[in-house]
Amino acid sequence: MGPEPKFSHALKPNFYEWDAVMNEQTSLSEWERDLPKGTTVLSAADTVKSIDEIVALMQENFSGWKFERINKGGHMAIMTKPEQLNPIVIDALI
């Protein structure tokens, strides 16, 4: 057998993350029950479709949560836009 393709090699560190995403069994009611009222969800308008859809489901089902959205930052906004998101995080913690 030849050398392992670069793509599959790059995915190895993320194997368990993919497993958790693809095989998630937690219901929306369990998420709402187990996380505190007032939970703040951060997202960016230009995030990937799957994250956008998860945030939309949460908005529809978790009335006690706070949803904050920035215009740009993609799915890694928390790391790429700290100047915009850190004040939101700080506000959520106080």
C-alpha positions as CSV (number, residue, x, y, z in Angstrom):
1,M,0.0,0.0,0.0
2,G,1.3,3.5,-0.9
3,P,1.8,6.5,1.4
4,E,-1.2,7.8,3.3
5,P,-3.0,10.7,1.5
6,K,-2.3,14.1,3.0
7,F,-6.0,14.8,3.5
8,S,-6.7,11.8,5.7
9,H,-3.4,12.3,7.6
10,A,-4.5,15.9,8.3
11,L,-7.9,14.7,9.7
12,K,-6.3,12.3,12.3
13,P,-6.2,14.9,15.1
14,N,-9.9,15.7,14.5
15,F,-11.2,12.1,14.5
16,Y,-13.0,12.3,17.8
17,E,-14.4,15.8,17.0
18,W,-15.9,14.4,13.8
19,D,-17.3,11.4,15.7
20,A,-18.9,13.7,18.2
21,V,-20.5,15.8,15.5
22,M,-21.7,13.0,13.3
23,N,-23.0,10.8,16.1
24,E,-24.4,13.4,18.5
25,Q,-27.4,12.1,20.4
26,T,-28.2,15.0,22.8
27,S,-31.7,16.4,22.3
28,L,-32.5,20.1,22.2
29,S,-34.4,19.8,25.5
30,E,-31.3,18.3,27.1
31,W,-29.1,21.2,25.9
32,E,-31.6,23.7,27.3
33,R,-31.9,21.8,30.6
34,D,-28.2,21.3,31.1
35,L,-26.9,24.8,30.2
36,P,-27.9,27.8,32.3
37,K,-30.5,30.3,31.3
38,G,-28.8,33.4,30.0
39,T,-26.2,31.3,28.0
40,T,-24.6,33.5,25.4
41,V,-24.1,32.1,21.9
42,L,-21.6,33.9,19.7
43,S,-21.6,33.6,15.9
44,A,-20.6,35.4,12.7
45,A,-22.9,36.1,9.8
46,D,-20.4,34.6,7.4
47,T,-20.0,31.3,9.3
48,V,-20.4,27.9,7.6
49,K,-23.9,26.7,6.9
50,S,-23.9,23.9,9.5
51,I,-23.0,26.3,12.4
52,D,-25.6,28.9,11.1
53,E,-28.2,26.1,11.2
54,I,-27.3,25.0,14.7
55,V,-27.5,28.6,15.9
56,A,-30.9,29.0,14.2
57,L,-32.2,25.9,16.0
58,M,-31.0,27.2,19.3
59,Q,-32.6,30.6,18.7
60,E,-35.9,29.0,17.9
61,N,-35.8,26.7,21.0
62,F,-33.9,28.5,23.8
63,S,-35.8,31.7,24.7
64,G,-33.7,32.3,27.8
65,W,-30.4,32.4,25.9
66,K,-28.7,35.5,24.5
67,F,-27.5,35.4,20.8
68,E,-24.7,37.7,19.6
69,R,-23.7,37.9,16.0
70,I,-20.9,39.8,14.3
71,N,-20.8,40.5,10.5
72,K,-17.4,38.9,9.7
73,G,-15.2,36.2,11.2
74,G,-16.3,32.9,9.8
75,H,-16.6,29.8,12.0
76,M,-13.3,30.7,13.8
77,A,-14.5,34.2,14.7
78,I,-13.6,33.7,18.4
79,M,-10.0,33.4,17.3
80,T,-9.9,35.7,14.4
81,K,-11.9,38.6,15.8
82,P,-11.0,38.9,19.5
83,E,-11.3,42.7,19.4
84,Q,-15.0,42.3,18.6
85,L,-15.9,39.2,20.6
86,N,-13.9,39.6,23.8
87,P,-16.2,42.5,25.0
88,I,-19.2,40.2,24.4
89,V,-17.6,37.4,26.4
90,I,-16.6,39.7,29.2
91,D,-20.2,41.1,29.3
92,A,-21.6,37.5,29.4
93,L,-19.4,36.7,32.4
94,I,-20.3,39.6,34.6
